């Protein structure tokens, strides 16, 4: 099977890229929230070197935005990451 886009991040993989594009098609932030949490977890699992980085939130949000071809708002992803971190 061929895809129109190349893999942007080999650590995260094509499935996460397709997942990010599918999340972007959901209508409301409330509908996207649980799926964004999963996507953020996938990205963090693939990039453990970002765990101690002071720019981790921005890096994850930017990568998620790139994976979705710019369809996901980085601010929304940042809110999801911060909400999840507060719960920890």
N, CA, C and O atoms as a GROMACS GRO file, in nm:
protein
  352
    1UNK      N    1   0.085  -0.118   0.000
    1UNK     CA    2   0.000   0.000   0.000
    1UNK      C    3   0.089   0.124   0.000
    1UNK      O    4   0.184   0.132   0.078
    2UNK      N    5   0.060   0.217  -0.085
    2UNK     CA    6   0.138   0.340  -0.090
    2UNK      C    7   0.059   0.454  -0.027
    2UNK      O    8  -0.064   0.457  -0.031
    3UNK      N    9   0.133   0.546   0.031
    3UNK     CA   10   0.072   0.660   0.099
    3UNK      C   11   0.120   0.788   0.031
    3UNK      O   12   0.232   0.794  -0.019
    4UNK      N   13   0.036   0.891   0.030
    4UNK     CA   14   0.073   1.015  -0.039
    4UNK      C   15   0.181   1.094   0.034
    4UNK      O   16   0.247   1.179  -0.027
    5UNK      N   17   0.200   1.068   0.164
    5UNK     CA   18   0.300   1.142   0.242
    5UNK      C   19   0.405   1.047   0.295
    5UNK      O   20   0.378   0.930   0.322
    6UNK      N   21   0.526   1.099   0.309
    6UNK     CA   22   0.631   1.017   0.367
    6UNK      C   23   0.620   1.022   0.519
    6UNK      O   24   0.554   1.109   0.575
    7UNK      N   25   0.686   0.928   0.584
    7UNK     CA   26   0.684   0.924   0.731
    7UNK      C   27   0.766   1.042   0.783
    7UNK      O   28   0.882   1.060   0.744
    8UNK      N   29   0.706   1.123   0.869
    8UNK     CA   30   0.774   1.242   0.921
    8UNK      C   31   0.869   1.209   1.034
    8UNK      O   32   0.975   1.271   1.046
    9UNK      N   33   0.834   1.112   1.116
    9UNK     CA   34   0.916   1.077   1.232
    9UNK      C   35   0.917   0.925   1.243
    9UNK      O   36   0.816   0.864   1.279
   10UNK      N   37   1.029   0.866   1.214
   10UNK     CA   38   1.036   0.720   1.212
   10UNK      C   39   1.020   0.659   1.351
   10UNK      O   40   0.978   0.544   1.363
   11UNK      N   41   1.053   0.733   1.456
   11UNK     CA   42   1.036   0.680   1.591
   11UNK      C   43   0.888   0.666   1.625
   11UNK      O   44   0.847   0.570   1.691
   12UNK      N   45   0.809   0.760   1.581
   12UNK     CA   46   0.664   0.756   1.608
   12UNK      C   47   0.595   0.664   1.509
   12UNK      O   48   0.514   0.580   1.548
   13UNK      N   49   0.626   0.677   1.382
   13UNK     CA   50   0.576   0.586   1.280
   13UNK      C   51   0.455   0.635   1.203
   13UNK      O   52   0.392   0.736   1.238
   14UNK      N   53   0.424   0.561   1.098
   14UNK     CA   54   0.314   0.597   1.010
   14UNK      C   55   0.178   0.584   1.077
   14UNK      O   56   0.089   0.665   1.053
   15UNK      N   57   0.160   0.482   1.162
   15UNK     CA   58   0.030   0.464   1.226
   15UNK      C   59  -0.007   0.585   1.311
   15UNK      O   60  -0.122   0.629   1.311
   16UNK      N   61   0.090   0.639   1.384
   16UNK     CA   62   0.063   0.758   1.464
   16UNK      C   63   0.033   0.878   1.374
   16UNK      O   64  -0.049   0.963   1.408
   17UNK      N   65   0.098   0.884   1.261
   17UNK     CA   66   0.073   0.992   1.165
   17UNK      C   67  -0.070   0.982   1.110
   17UNK      O   68  -0.141   1.083   1.103
   18UNK      N   69  -0.112   0.864   1.074
   18UNK     CA   70  -0.248   0.844   1.025
   18UNK      C   71  -0.350   0.870   1.137
   18UNK      O   72  -0.457   0.925   1.112
   19UNK      N   73  -0.315   0.831   1.259
   19UNK     CA   74  -0.401   0.854   1.375
   19UNK      C   75  -0.418   1.005   1.398
   19UNK      O   76  -0.528   1.051   1.426
   20UNK      N   77  -0.310   1.081   1.388
   20UNK     CA   78  -0.316   1.226   1.406
   20UNK      C   79  -0.407   1.290   1.301
   20UNK      O   80  -0.484   1.381   1.332
   21UNK      N   81  -0.398   1.244   1.179
   21UNK     CA   82  -0.484   1.297   1.072
   21UNK      C   83  -0.631   1.263   1.099
   21UNK      O   84  -0.720   1.345   1.073
   22UNK      N   85  -0.656   1.144   1.151
   22UNK     CA   86  -0.793   1.104   1.183
   22UNK      C   87  -0.848   1.186   1.300
   22UNK      O   88  -0.965   1.224   1.299
   23UNK      N   89  -0.765   1.214   1.399
   23UNK     CA   90  -0.808   1.296   1.513
   23UNK      C   91  -0.848   1.435   1.465
   23UNK      O   92  -0.948   1.490   1.512
   24UNK      N   93  -0.773   1.490   1.373
   24UNK     CA   94  -0.800   1.625   1.322
   24UNK      C   95  -0.935   1.635   1.254
   24UNK      O   96  -0.991   1.744   1.243
   25UNK      N   97  -0.989   1.524   1.210
   25UNK     CA   98  -1.119   1.526   1.142
   25UNK      C   99  -1.236   1.526   1.239
   25UNK      O  100  -1.350   1.548   1.198
   26UNK      N  101  -1.210   1.503   1.368
   26UNK     CA  102  -1.318   1.509   1.466
   26UNK      C  103  -1.361   1.654   1.485
   26UNK      O  104  -1.280   1.746   1.472
   27UNK      N  105  -1.489   1.674   1.514
   27UNK     CA  106  -1.547   1.809   1.512
   27UNK      C  107  -1.509   1.899   1.628
   27UNK      O  108  -1.476   2.016   1.607
   28UNK      N  109  -1.514   1.848   1.749
   28UNK     CA  110  -1.499   1.935   1.866
   28UNK      C  111  -1.375   1.899   1.947
   28UNK      O  112  -1.327   1.786   1.943
   29UNK      N  113  -1.324   1.997   2.021
   29UNK     CA  114  -1.211   1.967   2.110
   29UNK      C  115  -1.245   1.859   2.213
   29UNK      O  116  -1.160   1.779   2.250
   30UNK      N  117  -1.369   1.858   2.256
   30UNK     CA  118  -1.411   1.756   2.353
   30UNK      C  119  -1.403   1.616   2.292
   30UNK      O  120  -1.365   1.521   2.361
   31UNK      N  121  -1.438   1.604   2.166
   31UNK     CA  122  -1.430   1.474   2.098
   31UNK      C  123  -1.285   1.434   2.074
   31UNK      O  124  -1.252   1.316   2.075
   32UNK      N  125  -1.199   1.533   2.050
   32UNK     CA  126  -1.058   1.505   2.022
   32UNK      C  127  -0.976   1.475   2.147
   32UNK      O  128  -0.875   1.406   2.138
   33UNK      N  129  -1.019   1.525   2.262
   33UNK     CA  130  -0.939   1.519   2.384
   33UNK      C  131  -0.885   1.379   2.418
   33UNK      O  132  -0.764   1.365   2.436
   34UNK      N  133  -0.969   1.275   2.427
   34UNK     CA  134  -0.914   1.144   2.466
   34UNK      C  135  -0.815   1.088   2.363
   34UNK      O  136  -0.719   1.020   2.399
   35UNK      N  137  -0.839   1.117   2.237
   35UNK     CA  138  -0.750   1.067   2.133
   35UNK      C  139  -0.618   1.144   2.130
   35UNK      O  140  -0.513   1.088   2.099
   36UNK      N  141  -0.625   1.273   2.164
   36UNK     CA  142  -0.502   1.351   2.173
   36UNK      C  143  -0.415   1.301   2.288
   36UNK      O  144  -0.292   1.300   2.278
   37UNK      N  145  -0.478   1.259   2.396
   37UNK     CA  146  -0.401   1.201   2.508
   37UNK      C  147  -0.326   1.077   2.463
   37UNK      O  148  -0.211   1.056   2.500
   38UNK      N  149  -0.392   0.995   2.384
   38UNK     CA  150  -0.327   0.874   2.332
   38UNK      C  151  -0.212   0.912   2.240
   38UNK      O  152  -0.103   0.855   2.250
   39UNK      N  153  -0.235   1.006   2.151
   39UNK     CA  154  -0.131   1.050   2.058
   39UNK      C  155  -0.011   1.107   2.134
   39UNK      O  156   0.104   1.077   2.100
   40UNK      N  157  -0.036   1.188   2.235
   40UNK     CA  158   0.072   1.245   2.316
   40UNK      C  159   0.151   1.133   2.384
   40UNK      O  160   0.274   1.139   2.389
   41UNK      N  161   0.082   1.033   2.434
   41UNK     CA  162   0.151   0.920   2.497
   41UNK      C  163   0.238   0.845   2.397
   41UNK      O  164   0.350   0.805   2.429
   42UNK      N  165   0.188   0.826   2.276
   42UNK     CA  166   0.267   0.760   2.172
   42UNK      C  167   0.394   0.839   2.140
   42UNK      O  168   0.502   0.782   2.125
   43UNK      N  169   0.380   0.970   2.130
   43UNK     CA  170   0.495   1.056   2.099
   43UNK      C  171   0.596   1.052   2.212
   43UNK      O  172   0.716   1.041   2.189
   44UNK      N  173   0.548   1.063   2.336
   44UNK     CA  174   0.639   1.061   2.451
   44UNK      C  175   0.709   0.927   2.465
   44UNK      O  176   0.826   0.922   2.503
   45UNK      N  177   0.640   0.819   2.434
   45UNK     CA  178   0.700   0.686   2.439
   45UNK      C  179   0.810   0.672   2.333
   45UNK      O  180   0.912   0.609   2.356
   46UNK      N  181   0.788   0.732   2.218
   46UNK     CA  182   0.885   0.724   2.109
   46UNK      C  183   1.005   0.817   2.131
   46UNK      O  184   1.113   0.793   2.076
   47UNK      N  185   0.985   0.922   2.210
   47UNK     CA  186   1.093   1.019   2.234
   47UNK      C  187   1.119   1.036   2.384
   47UNK      O  188   1.088   1.140   2.440
   48UNK      N  189   1.176   0.934   2.449
   48UNK     CA  190   1.203   0.946   2.593
   48UNK      C  191   1.307   1.054   2.624
   48UNK      O  192   1.314   1.102   2.736
   49UNK      N  193   1.388   1.090   2.526
   49UNK     CA  194   1.490   1.193   2.548
   49UNK      C  195   1.428   1.330   2.574
   49UNK      O  196   1.496   1.418   2.626
   50UNK      N  197   1.303   1.349   2.541
   50UNK     CA  198   1.235   1.477   2.566
   50UNK      C  199   1.180   1.487   2.707
   50UNK      O  200   1.136   1.594   2.748
   51UNK      N  201   1.183   1.378   2.782
   51UNK     CA  202   1.120   1.375   2.915
   51UNK      C  203   1.174   1.485   3.007
   51UNK      O  204   1.097   1.548   3.079
   52UNK      N  205   1.302   1.507   3.005
   52UNK     CA  206   1.363   1.606   3.094
   52UNK      C  207   1.386   1.741   3.027
   52UNK      O  208   1.441   1.832   3.088
   53UNK      N  209   1.346   1.753   2.905
   53UNK     CA  210   1.366   1.877   2.831
   53UNK      C  211   1.270   1.985   2.881
   53UNK      O  212   1.151   1.958   2.899
   54UNK      N  213   1.320   2.106   2.902
   54UNK     CA  214   1.229   2.215   2.943
   54UNK      C  215   1.132   2.254   2.831
   54UNK      O  216   1.031   2.320   2.857
   55UNK      N  217   1.162   2.213   2.709
   55UNK     CA  218   1.076   2.246   2.595
   55UNK      C  219   0.990   2.128   2.552
   55UNK      O  220   0.938   2.126   2.440
   56UNK      N  221   0.974   2.028   2.640
   56UNK     CA  222   0.904   1.905   2.605
   56UNK      C  223   0.763   1.932   2.553
   56UNK      O  224   0.723   1.876   2.450
   57UNK      N  225   0.689   2.015   2.621
   57UNK     CA  226   0.550   2.041   2.583
   57UNK      C  227   0.544   2.099   2.442
   57UNK      O  228   0.462   2.057   2.361
   58UNK      N  229   0.630   2.194   2.414
   58UNK     CA  230   0.632   2.257   2.282
   58UNK      C  231   0.675   2.157   2.175
   58UNK      O  232   0.619   2.155   2.066
   59UNK      N  233   0.775   2.075   2.207
   59UNK     CA  234   0.825   1.977   2.110
   59UNK      C  235   0.716   1.875   2.074
   59UNK      O  236   0.696   1.843   1.957
   60UNK      N  237   0.647   1.825   2.176
   60UNK     CA  238   0.541   1.727   2.152
   60UNK      C  239   0.428   1.790   2.072
   60UNK      O  240   0.376   1.730   1.978
   61UNK      N  241   0.388   1.912   2.110
   61UNK     CA  242   0.279   1.980   2.040
   61UNK      C  243   0.315   2.007   1.894
   61UNK      O  244   0.231   1.990   1.805
   62UNK      N  245   0.437   2.049   1.870
   62UNK     CA  246   0.479   2.076   1.732
   62UNK      C  247   0.483   1.948   1.649
   62UNK      O  248   0.441   1.948   1.533
   63UNK      N  249   0.533   1.840   1.707
   63UNK     CA  250   0.539   1.714   1.633
   63UNK      C  251   0.398   1.663   1.603
   63UNK      O  252   0.371   1.616   1.493
   64UNK      N  253   0.308   1.672   1.700
   64UNK     CA  254   0.170   1.629   1.677
   64UNK      C  255   0.106   1.712   1.566
   64UNK      O  256   0.033   1.659   1.482
   65UNK      N  257   0.133   1.841   1.565
   65UNK     CA  258   0.082   1.927   1.458
   65UNK      C  259   0.138   1.888   1.322
   65UNK      O  260   0.065   1.886   1.223
   66UNK      N  261   0.267   1.858   1.318
   66UNK     CA  262   0.328   1.816   1.191
   66UNK      C  263   0.274   1.681   1.146
   66UNK      O  264   0.252   1.660   1.027
   67UNK      N  265   0.253   1.590   1.241
   67UNK     CA  266   0.200   1.458   1.205
   67UNK      C  267   0.062   1.469   1.142
   67UNK      O  268   0.026   1.390   1.054
   68UNK      N  269  -0.016   1.568   1.187
   68UNK     CA  270  -0.152   1.587   1.134
   68UNK      C  271  -0.153   1.677   1.012
   68UNK      O  272  -0.260   1.715   0.964
   69UNK      N  273  -0.037   1.710   0.961
   69UNK     CA  274  -0.025   1.799   0.846
   69UNK      C  275  -0.078   1.938   0.878
   69UNK      O  276  -0.136   2.005   0.792
   70UNK      N  277  -0.058   1.982   1.002
   70UNK     CA  278  -0.098   2.115   1.044
   70UNK      C  279  -0.245   2.129   1.081
   70UNK      O  280  -0.290   2.240   1.108
   71UNK      N  281  -0.318   2.019   1.082
   71UNK     CA  282  -0.462   2.027   1.110
   71UNK      C  283  -0.494   2.036   1.259
   71UNK      O  284  -0.599   2.087   1.297
   72UNK      N  285  -0.404   1.988   1.343
   72UNK     CA  286  -0.425   1.997   1.488
   72UNK      C  287  -0.361   2.125   1.540
   72UNK      O  288  -0.250   2.161   1.501
   73UNK      N  289  -0.433   2.193   1.627
   73UNK     CA  290  -0.385   2.318   1.684
   73UNK      C  291  -0.283   2.289   1.796
   73UNK      O  292  -0.315   2.215   1.889
   74UNK      N  293  -0.163   2.345   1.787
   74UNK     CA  294  -0.063   2.321   1.892
   74UNK      C  295  -0.110   2.366   2.030
   74UNK      O  296  -0.073   2.305   2.130
   75UNK      N  297  -0.191   2.472   2.037
   75UNK     CA  298  -0.242   2.519   2.166
   75UNK      C  299  -0.334   2.415   2.230
   75UNK      O  300  -0.330   2.395   2.351
   76UNK      N  301  -0.416   2.350   2.149
   76UNK     CA  302  -0.505   2.247   2.200
   76UNK      C  303  -0.424   2.128   2.253
   76UNK      O  304  -0.457   2.070   2.356
   77UNK      N  305  -0.320   2.093   2.182
   77UNK     CA  306  -0.234   1.982   2.224
   77UNK      C  307  -0.161   2.018   2.352
   77UNK      O  308  -0.147   1.935   2.442
   78UNK      N  309  -0.114   2.142   2.361
   78UNK     CA  310  -0.048   2.190   2.482
   78UNK      C  311  -0.143   2.182   2.602
   78UNK      O  312  -0.101   2.140   2.710
   79UNK      N  313  -0.268   2.220   2.583
   79UNK     CA  314  -0.367   2.211   2.691
   79UNK      C  315  -0.387   2.066   2.736
   79UNK      O  316  -0.400   2.040   2.855
   80UNK      N  317  -0.388   1.974   2.642
   80UNK     CA  318  -0.404   1.832   2.674
   80UNK      C  319  -0.285   1.783   2.756
   80UNK      O  320  -0.303   1.712   2.855
   81UNK      N  321  -0.164   1.820   2.715
   81UNK     CA  322  -0.043   1.778   2.786
   81UNK      C  323  -0.043   1.834   2.928
   81UNK      O  324  -0.013   1.762   3.023
   82UNK      N  325  -0.075   1.961   2.941
   82UNK     CA  326  -0.075   2.024   3.073
   82UNK      C  327  -0.183   1.966   3.164
   82UNK      O  328  -0.159   1.948   3.283
   83UNK      N  329  -0.300   1.935   3.109
   83UNK     CA  330  -0.407   1.873   3.188
   83UNK      C  331  -0.363   1.735   3.236
   83UNK      O  332  -0.387   1.699   3.351
   84UNK      N  333  -0.301   1.659   3.149
   84UNK     CA  334  -0.253   1.526   3.186
   84UNK      C  335  -0.143   1.534   3.292
   84UNK      O  336  -0.141   1.454   3.386
   85UNK      N  337  -0.053   1.631   3.279
   85UNK     CA  338   0.055   1.647   3.376
   85UNK      C  339   0.002   1.690   3.512
   85UNK      O  340   0.056   1.649   3.615
   86UNK      N  341  -0.104   1.770   3.515
   86UNK     CA  342  -0.165   1.809   3.642
   86UNK      C  343  -0.228   1.689   3.712
   86UNK      O  344  -0.228   1.682   3.835
   87UNK      N  345  -0.280   1.594   3.634
   87UNK     CA  346  -0.342   1.475   3.692
   87UNK      C  347  -0.239   1.382   3.754
   87UNK      O  348  -0.271   1.305   3.845
   88UNK      N  349  -0.117   1.387   3.706
   88UNK     CA  350  -0.011   1.299   3.758
   88UNK      C  351   0.028   1.342   3.892
   88UNK      O  352   0.116   1.281   3.953
   0.00000   0.00000   0.00000
